[in-house]
């Protein structure tokens, strides 16, 4: 079965929100480092432990926000923000700019997937992802077919 979607363009704000949320889930351990630095207050009582750790945490978050915002401006990242349609099979995902231009993407390149309440998110790396809202599919059966592929490939849990 081949699932052909309608054309869809990923908005910059949606990308930044999804990428930053994905980063927070992946790098939850940064909060442990923050708490460890704040715990320095109990060794040598000074509020500078808390101030310094908070400033470092905020700068770390800003660093990644700037990275994600910058991706949409770079020439290499422009492809993710074009108006694309997708042809999805159990072998690959074909990202199509138009009828003559496209790029195949093997399922092996996808690190993980997430099925939200109204979208499917395929994560390739920290900064590359494919966002497939349910509204671009033609039927509920197509969504279920893709979820079945994701389960078979081990990208989502049942």
Phi, psi and omega per residue, in radians:
X1 nan 2.405 3.078
X2 -1.977 2.206 3.086
X3 -1.731 2.063 3.105
X4 -1.891 2.171 -3.088
X5 -1.724 2.921 2.992
X6 -1.332 2.870 3.106
X7 -1.197 2.503 -3.110
X8 -2.578 2.413 3.090
X9 -2.044 2.176 3.111
X10 -1.314 2.177 3.120
X11 -1.392 2.606 -3.130
X12 -1.026 -0.796 -3.119
X13 -1.090 -0.709 3.105
X14 -1.125 -0.747 3.124
X15 -1.079 -0.813 -3.106
X16 -1.084 -0.768 3.138
X17 -1.100 -0.807 -3.133
X18 -1.182 -0.735 -3.122
X19 -1.169 -0.728 -3.133
X20 -1.203 -0.692 3.072
X21 -1.090 -0.714 3.098
X22 -1.122 -0.700 3.110
X23 -1.118 -0.736 3.133
X24 -1.090 -0.664 3.115
X25 -1.215 -0.666 -3.122
X26 -1.304 -0.633 -3.041
X27 -1.969 0.837 3.108
X28 -1.123 -0.436 -3.093
X29 -1.164 -0.300 3.085
X30 -1.086 -0.583 3.097
X31 -1.116 -0.600 3.078
X32 -1.139 -0.683 3.079
X33 -1.116 -0.750 3.103
X34 -1.009 -0.836 3.137
X35 -1.135 -0.622 3.090
X36 -1.114 -0.719 3.100
X37 -1.180 -0.692 3.095
X38 -1.123 -0.524 3.131
X39 -1.192 -0.266 3.050
X40 -1.036 -0.346 3.096
X41 -1.050 -0.603 -3.109
X42 -1.343 -0.385 3.094
X43 -1.414 -0.890 -3.140
X44 -2.296 1.647 -3.013
X45 -1.035 1.935 3.061
X46 -2.825 2.363 3.135
X47 -1.201 -0.202 3.134
X48 -1.139 -0.448 3.038
X49 -1.042 -0.811 -3.100
X50 -1.253 -0.761 3.115
X51 -1.064 -0.838 -3.113
X52 -1.104 -0.765 3.138
X53 -1.136 -0.691 3.133
X54 -1.165 -0.751 3.108
X55 -1.081 -0.758 3.126
X56 -1.090 -0.725 3.135
X57 -1.144 -0.754 3.122
X58 -1.124 -0.749 3.120
X59 -1.116 -0.658 3.090
X60 -1.088 -0.797 3.102
X61 -1.109 -0.739 3.110
X62 -1.125 -0.674 3.094
X63 -0.963 -0.848 -3.102
X64 -1.244 -0.625 3.078
X65 -1.077 -0.727 3.119
X66 -1.149 -0.696 3.103
X67 -1.047 -0.830 -3.108
X68 -1.183 -0.650 3.094
X69 -1.194 -0.617 -3.122
X70 -1.238 -0.486 -3.126
X71 -1.042 -0.651 -3.122
X72 -1.224 -0.304 -3.140
X73 -1.632 -0.369 -3.113
X74 -1.324 2.611 3.124
X75 -1.102 -0.641 -3.131
X76 -1.178 -0.499 -3.106
X77 -1.603 -0.121 -3.091
X78 -1.049 -0.559 -3.087
X79 -1.043 -0.631 -3.123
X80 -1.163 -0.373 -3.059
X81 -1.873 0.197 3.045
X82 -1.404 2.858 3.058
X83 -1.406 1.909 -3.027
X84 -2.071 2.677 2.905
X85 -2.047 2.804 -3.048
X86 -2.230 2.465 2.968
X87 -2.066 2.016 -3.025
X88 -1.972 2.210 3.040
X89 -2.225 3.119 3.119
X90 -1.308 -0.211 3.107
X91 -1.625 -0.655 -3.020
X92 -2.798 2.997 2.996
X93 -2.035 2.227 3.109
X94 -1.832 2.004 3.104
X95 -1.575 2.046 -3.020
X96 -1.993 2.150 3.050
X97 -1.369 -0.735 3.022
X98 -2.673 -2.930 -3.070
X99 -1.199 -0.381 -3.090
X100 -1.847 -0.332 -3.095
X101 -2.019 2.262 3.123
X102 -2.892 3.040 -3.132
X103 -2.487 2.171 3.081
X104 -1.379 2.542 3.114
X105 -2.314 2.054 3.134
X106 -1.302 2.635 3.125
X107 -1.108 -0.453 -3.136
X108 -1.140 -0.403 -3.140
X109 -1.346 -0.233 -3.109
X110 -1.547 2.149 -3.080
X111 -1.381 -0.731 3.114
X112 -2.775 2.931 -3.135
X113 -2.420 2.726 3.092
X114 -2.444 2.342 3.057
X115 -1.856 1.962 3.101
X116 -1.580 -2.999 -3.103
X117 -1.268 -0.419 3.113
X118 -2.443 0.390 -3.141
X119 -2.764 2.865 2.971
X120 -2.113 2.277 -3.131
X121 -2.033 2.132 3.096
X122 -1.898 2.066 -3.061
X123 -1.746 2.133 3.092
X124 -1.665 -0.665 3.093
X125 -2.777 -3.040 3.128
X126 -1.014 -0.630 -3.009
X127 -1.925 -0.011 3.139
X128 -2.162 2.239 3.132
X129 -2.686 2.768 3.079
X130 -2.036 2.115 -3.138
X131 -1.821 2.087 -3.128
X132 -2.072 1.631 3.082
X133 -1.188 2.605 -3.098
X134 -1.069 -0.441 -3.071
X135 -1.203 -0.262 3.130
X136 -1.506 -0.124 3.105
X137 -1.557 2.698 -3.084
X138 -1.500 -0.389 3.137
X139 -2.702 2.886 3.103
X140 -1.192 -0.496 3.119
X141 -1.123 -0.609 3.110
X142 -1.142 -0.692 3.119
X143 -1.121 -0.783 3.126
X144 -1.113 -0.641 3.099
X145 -1.096 -0.771 3.129
X146 -1.154 -0.718 3.089
X147 -1.070 -0.661 3.098
X148 -1.122 -0.748 3.089
X149 -1.054 -0.786 -3.120
X150 -1.093 -0.682 3.102
X151 -1.175 -0.746 3.138
X152 -1.115 -0.629 3.133
X153 -1.407 -0.116 3.113
X154 1.374 0.371 -3.111
X155 -1.523 -0.420 3.031
X156 -2.312 2.703 3.103
X157 -1.560 2.693 -3.136
X158 -1.388 nan nan
